[in-house]
Amino acid sequence: MSVRRLAEASLQPASFAFNRANAAAAKQWIKKYPKGREQSAIIPLLMLAQEQEGWVTKAAIETISDMLDMPYIRGLEVATFYTQYQLNPVGTSAHIQVCGTTPCMLRGSEALMDVCRSKIHHDQFHTNDKGTLSWEEVECLGACVNAPMVMIFKDTFEDLTPERLAEIIDLYDAGKGASVTPGPQNGRITSEPISGLTTLKNEKAILKTTRDREAKAAAKAAQGAASTAAVVPAPVAQALAAPVAPSKASKPKTDAPETSPALRSPSPTKVAPETEKAASVAAPRHSAANANKAAPEVEKVSKQRSGPIIKAEPAAAFKAPEAKGAQLGAGAKLTKPSLEDKNRPAGIAKPALVDDLKLISGVGPKIEGILHSLGIFTYAQVASWKKAEREWVDGYLSFHGRIQRENWVKQAKALAKGGVAEYIRVFGKKPV
């Protein structure tokens, strides 16, 4: 958004006051907002000031801010933010806003701006010699179908040519702007096609009032024709005069839930509980034996599945804490592996240059301290861990498989080989 500033001090009037009509209108606007929210009325009050003075002056902003008991800076923020407020003097007869958004630009709005440059002033926001006319380029004015267009005060003039805009400018400059009819300038009706309507030419199909009027007229004509031939009974006459209800002759009769009247809520059709219970099928009894058998078409044999198959493992095999918990059962207390376990990774004395283990994803300051206490100080040590060693560290840290999931070994190998650059090459991102 372009910078919007107040007019120079030499152009600013010393004071501002609403005239009697606008003062009454300002009070009405303030009353529309709840107590404590009266400051929201600043937008319509600034518009009233602009309509009265032609532009928004510094004195007007300060006077309105005082009326609403708000700091001047808040009033200035609103006035300088919204482009609908003119912060500099504009033409007293007309200020022409030319739409320069894509649809109007494609339809020739640049030529309209050239007319404004030649007839008013070469630059925007400058008045002509008499001070009666000014112009500016604005964003979309909302009648893209009728592009190009301009807005003068609150009226829009659409489907313009450079010649027609020049005529309109001359009329406003001569004080005859009221004689120009707003809207399309090429004979178009609102936003209809220039050749006229191609659809919806008849309102009979879309207006209920039209259909009701025609139905009453038809019923009245039929009643009059029948009365000339014979006396029509009162019930028949009332039936003829009343509107005909929609027919259900084509409604399908099925048992589908979508068309079942018994399932509608509320529904005039009710089903007795005894009838519904008789039509219901009882659930089969539970059979543990049948539930524990595989389907014959899947297994091709009736086979029991009543227990897990546990394979024998070496007694010395290391068990991760979560695996031990599964064998011990729920609620069993997990214990850390022994520091004397043969699968514990070999530690070293603290070297002069210690690697930053926190570059391995999953290692924080606390975990780095525990690894240091185990004699783990370098990337090369982590990169050399075998499966049993990884499982020992995972169990000691109570990580439940995190070392394997986060691939500490691969991360450590990359960092040991080439540092952060190699890590980025391998993983496509910086270590965190």
Disulfide bonds with the S-S distance in Angstrom:
none
